[in-house]
Amino acid sequence: MKPYKYLITNGCSFTHGATLPQAELQRFGQLIANKLNIDNEINLSTQGGSNDRIVRTTFDWITKNKDKCKDSLMIIGLTESFREDVWSNNINDYIKFQHPNLEEPVDVQYFTETSGITDDEYKEFVIPYFKTKLLFFLNEKFLKQKLHRDIVLIDTYAKKFGLDIVWFDALLDYGNWEWQTHFVYEYHEWVVEEKDKFIKDNNLNYFKFPNNEKNWKKYMHNVDNSYRGNHPNIEQHQHFSEILWEYLNEKFK
């Protein structure tokens, strides 16, 4: 296995280790770091994070750490496609947004508290704006094309400085957002072939789950009868770290 001094991970709650008793010690990223004899992973992920945020924070890390790139391995778990990084003029910073949860009370409260937008402003302006966007200007085809461009751009930028990136699908699903929580929804063969072609054409290091499972969530559902769609537990992080470690040893000899 190629020696590394730094392990960086990025993604959403699955990569962050949400609900683990001691996430900093038990999540798959730190388990991989242990195998690499690295004391602590650099975890850039956040709960509810979008692919927009993953791309942005990955770019920022590379830009600020060009001198570390040649000694680093980065593992990126792509998330649900219908999430978005939203800029707030009120706080002059980014906030998280999830289209399917536009009117969920917990998400509405989070959005208003972090954006500086009042409840009345949210009802009058935010809900109509995002409903219009989702109805007329957003679908899975657009999000897929955008994400593929972003992956290629980030991967090319990383290679310029010698950074090895491994991509995998944590929650990423190319289907309509209404299907994305349904375990019964399967990929058609042509979708798998298209994904394989994208990986090959762009020379990506892309970990794929056994039997072409579409993402980590679907894989857990098929290998663990107790899994009900919740965040991965200690054993599931351990199992993922083991199959991912096999891939890393084969890819980076």
Secondary structure per residue as TSV (DSSP state, phi and psi in degrees):
chain	resnum	aa	ss	phi	psi
A	1	M	-	360.0	132.8
A	2	K	-	-59.1	134.9
A	3	P	-	-77.2	140.8
A	4	Y	-	-132.0	149.8
A	5	K	S	-97.3	-23.8
A	6	Y	E	-135.0	140.0
A	7	L	E	-121.6	123.1
A	8	I	E	-116.3	134.1
A	9	T	E	-122.7	151.1
A	10	N	E	-148.7	151.1
A	11	G	-	160.1	-147.6
A	12	C	S	-112.3	-150.3
A	13	S	H	-63.3	-29.8
A	14	F	H	-64.0	-40.8
A	15	T	H	-77.2	-31.4
A	16	H	H	-70.3	-24.1
A	17	G	T	85.5	34.1
A	18	A	T	-55.8	139.0
A	19	T	T	74.7	-3.7
A	20	L	-	-71.9	141.5
A	21	P	T	-58.3	-40.6
A	22	Q	T	-134.6	77.1
A	23	A	H	-56.4	-39.8
A	24	E	H	-62.4	-21.5
A	25	L	H	-105.1	-25.2
A	26	Q	H	-107.2	-15.2
A	27	R	S	-72.7	158.4
A	28	F	H	-59.8	-33.6
A	29	G	H	-60.7	-45.1
A	30	Q	H	-69.7	-32.7
A	31	L	H	-64.9	-38.1
A	32	I	H	-68.4	-40.8
A	33	A	H	-59.0	-41.2
A	34	N	H	-58.5	-41.9
A	35	K	H	-67.5	-27.0
A	36	L	T	-89.8	2.4
A	37	N	T	61.3	36.6
A	38	I	-	-106.6	129.0
A	39	D	S	-60.6	-51.2
A	40	N	-	-138.6	131.1
A	41	E	-	-69.7	157.1
A	42	I	E	-101.5	103.5
A	43	N	E	-100.6	113.9
A	44	L	-	-95.8	-1.6
A	45	S	-	-74.7	167.0
A	46	T	-	-150.0	153.9
A	47	Q	T	-68.4	134.2
A	48	G	T	76.3	9.1
A	49	G	-	-67.5	151.0
A	50	S	-	-101.7	169.1
A	51	N	H	-65.6	-31.8
A	52	D	H	-56.5	-47.3
A	53	R	H	-66.2	-39.9
A	54	I	H	-58.3	-47.4
A	55	V	H	-63.6	-45.8
A	56	R	H	-62.5	-49.2
A	57	T	H	-72.6	-29.3
A	58	T	H	-66.3	-46.6
A	59	F	H	-57.8	-45.4
A	60	D	H	-63.0	-41.3
A	61	W	H	-64.1	-44.3
A	62	I	H	-60.4	-46.6
A	63	T	H	-60.9	-38.0
A	64	K	H	-85.0	-12.4
A	65	N	T	-131.8	39.9
A	66	K	T	-57.4	-33.0
A	67	D	T	-72.0	-19.8
A	68	K	T	-94.9	-13.9
A	69	C	G	-58.4	-42.8
A	70	K	G	-66.0	-16.1
A	71	D	G	-109.2	17.6
A	72	S	E	-123.9	150.1
A	73	L	E	-121.0	130.8
A	74	M	E	-118.1	133.9
A	75	I	E	-118.4	124.5
A	76	I	E	-121.2	122.2
A	77	G	E	-101.2	107.8
A	78	L	E	-73.6	146.1
A	79	T	-	-114.9	-169.9
A	80	E	-	-55.6	140.1
A	81	S	S	-76.9	-26.0
A	82	F	S	-93.1	47.4
A	83	R	E	-120.9	160.4
A	84	E	E	-148.8	146.2
A	85	D	E	-90.4	118.7
A	86	V	E	-114.9	133.3
A	87	W	E	-87.5	132.9
A	88	S	E	-110.4	121.1
A	89	N	T	-68.0	-25.4
A	90	N	T	-65.6	-41.9
A	91	I	T	-109.2	-3.2
A	92	N	T	58.3	44.7
A	93	D	E	-160.0	173.7
A	94	Y	E	-86.1	149.8
A	95	I	E	-135.0	160.2
A	96	K	E	-88.1	144.7
A	97	F	E	-145.1	138.8
A	98	Q	E	-123.9	115.3
A	99	H	G	-56.6	-43.9
A	100	P	G	-63.9	-20.9
A	101	N	G	-104.7	28.5
A	102	L	T	-54.8	-35.3
A	103	E	T	-120.7	17.4
A	104	E	-	-73.6	127.1
A	105	P	H	-53.2	-44.3
A	106	V	H	-63.6	-42.8
A	107	D	H	-71.2	-36.5
A	108	V	H	-62.8	-44.1
A	109	Q	H	-61.6	-44.3
A	110	Y	H	-60.2	-45.5
A	111	F	H	-63.3	-46.2
A	112	T	H	-68.0	-38.5
A	113	E	H	-68.0	-36.8
A	114	T	H	-89.1	-20.1
A	115	S	H	-97.1	-17.9
A	116	G	-	81.2	9.8
A	117	I	-	-90.4	136.9
A	118	T	-	-76.9	164.9
A	119	D	H	-60.4	-40.8
A	120	D	H	-66.1	-41.0
A	121	E	H	-65.3	-37.5
A	122	Y	I	-60.8	-45.5
A	123	K	I	-68.4	-39.1
A	124	E	I	-79.2	-36.3
A	125	F	I	-115.1	-46.3
A	126	V	I	-69.5	-49.6
A	127	I	H	-60.4	-49.4
A	128	P	H	-61.1	-37.5
A	129	Y	H	-62.3	-51.2
A	130	F	H	-73.2	-30.4
A	131	K	H	-65.0	-41.2
A	132	T	H	-64.5	-43.2
A	133	K	H	-61.4	-46.4
A	134	L	H	-66.2	-34.9
A	135	L	H	-76.4	-39.0
A	136	F	H	-114.0	-22.0
A	137	F	S	-130.0	15.5
A	138	L	-	-149.4	129.8
A	139	N	-	-156.1	175.5
A	140	E	H	-64.1	-31.3
A	141	K	H	-65.3	-46.7
A	142	F	H	-61.0	-45.9
A	143	L	H	-65.1	-36.2
A	144	K	H	-66.3	-46.3
A	145	Q	H	-61.9	-43.1
A	146	K	H	-63.8	-45.2
A	147	L	H	-64.2	-40.7
A	148	H	H	-62.6	-40.1
A	149	R	H	-61.6	-45.4
A	150	D	H	-62.7	-41.0
A	151	I	H	-61.5	-47.3
A	152	V	H	-63.3	-43.3
A	153	L	H	-64.2	-46.0
A	154	I	H	-65.8	-43.7
A	155	D	H	-63.0	-41.1
A	156	T	H	-65.8	-42.2
A	157	Y	H	-62.5	-42.7
A	158	A	H	-62.6	-43.8
A	159	K	H	-63.7	-28.3
A	160	K	H	-58.4	-32.0
A	161	F	T	-108.4	9.4
A	162	G	T	82.5	15.4
A	163	L	-	-83.7	128.8
A	164	D	E	-89.3	124.4
A	165	I	E	-116.0	135.1
A	166	V	E	-115.9	125.2
A	167	W	E	-100.7	149.8
A	168	F	E	-153.4	161.4
A	169	D	E	-96.7	105.3
A	170	A	S	-78.5	-58.9
A	171	L	S	-125.7	1.7
A	172	L	-	-59.3	133.2
A	173	D	-	-142.7	133.8
A	174	Y	-	-86.7	2.6
A	175	G	S	-87.1	174.7
A	176	N	-	-54.0	142.5
A	177	W	T	-61.0	-25.8
A	178	E	T	-69.8	-18.6
A	179	W	T	-93.9	-15.5
A	180	Q	T	-67.1	-20.5
A	181	T	T	-95.6	1.4
A	182	H	-	-91.7	113.8
A	183	F	T	-65.3	-25.3
A	184	V	T	-74.4	-17.3
A	185	Y	-	-73.0	118.7
A	186	E	-	-111.1	155.6
A	187	Y	-	-75.7	144.0
A	188	H	-	-76.4	156.9
A	189	E	H	-58.5	-36.8
A	190	W	H	-66.3	-28.4
A	191	V	H	-68.0	-42.1
A	192	V	H	-63.1	-44.2
A	193	E	H	-63.7	-40.3
A	194	E	H	-64.1	-41.0
A	195	K	H	-64.4	-44.1
A	196	D	H	-60.7	-39.4
A	197	K	H	-66.5	-41.5
A	198	F	H	-59.7	-44.6
A	199	I	H	-63.8	-46.7
A	200	K	H	-67.3	-46.4
A	201	D	H	-62.0	-29.0
A	202	N	T	-107.9	10.2
A	203	N	T	50.6	51.3
A	204	L	-	-93.5	144.9
A	205	N	-	-87.6	102.5
A	206	Y	B	-130.1	108.2
A	207	F	-	-73.9	129.5
A	208	K	-	-116.9	138.2
A	209	F	-	-71.8	152.2
A	210	P	G	-52.5	147.0
A	211	N	G	62.4	23.9
A	212	N	G	56.8	33.8
A	213	E	-	-60.1	141.2
A	214	K	S	-70.4	-25.8
A	215	N	S	-164.6	177.7
A	216	W	H	-61.6	-40.4
A	217	K	H	-60.8	-46.5
A	218	K	H	-67.1	-38.0
A	219	Y	H	-61.9	-46.1
A	220	M	H	-62.1	-38.6
A	221	H	H	-60.2	-35.5
A	222	N	H	-86.7	-18.6
A	223	V	H	-108.5	-9.9
A	224	D	-	-132.3	108.1
A	225	N	T	-63.8	-19.9
A	226	S	T	-86.1	-8.4
A	227	Y	-	-75.2	131.7
A	228	R	-	-125.0	23.2
A	229	G	S	93.3	6.2
A	230	N	-	-80.2	-177.7
A	231	H	-	-68.0	150.8
A	232	P	-	-59.1	139.3
A	233	N	-	-91.7	-173.5
A	234	I	H	-58.3	-47.3
A	235	E	H	-64.9	-36.9
A	236	Q	H	-70.9	-36.1
A	237	H	H	-65.8	-40.6
A	238	Q	H	-62.2	-46.2
A	239	H	H	-62.7	-44.3
A	240	F	H	-62.6	-41.2
A	241	S	H	-60.6	-32.6
A	242	E	H	-72.8	-44.9
A	243	I	H	-73.9	-31.5
A	244	L	H	-68.5	-38.1
A	245	W	H	-62.2	-38.7
A	246	E	H	-60.3	-44.4
A	247	Y	H	-62.8	-45.0
A	248	L	H	-62.5	-40.2
A	249	N	H	-66.7	-32.6
A	250	E	H	-76.3	-39.2
A	251	K	H	-77.2	-36.1
A	252	F	-	-120.8	66.7
A	253	K	-	-74.2	360.0
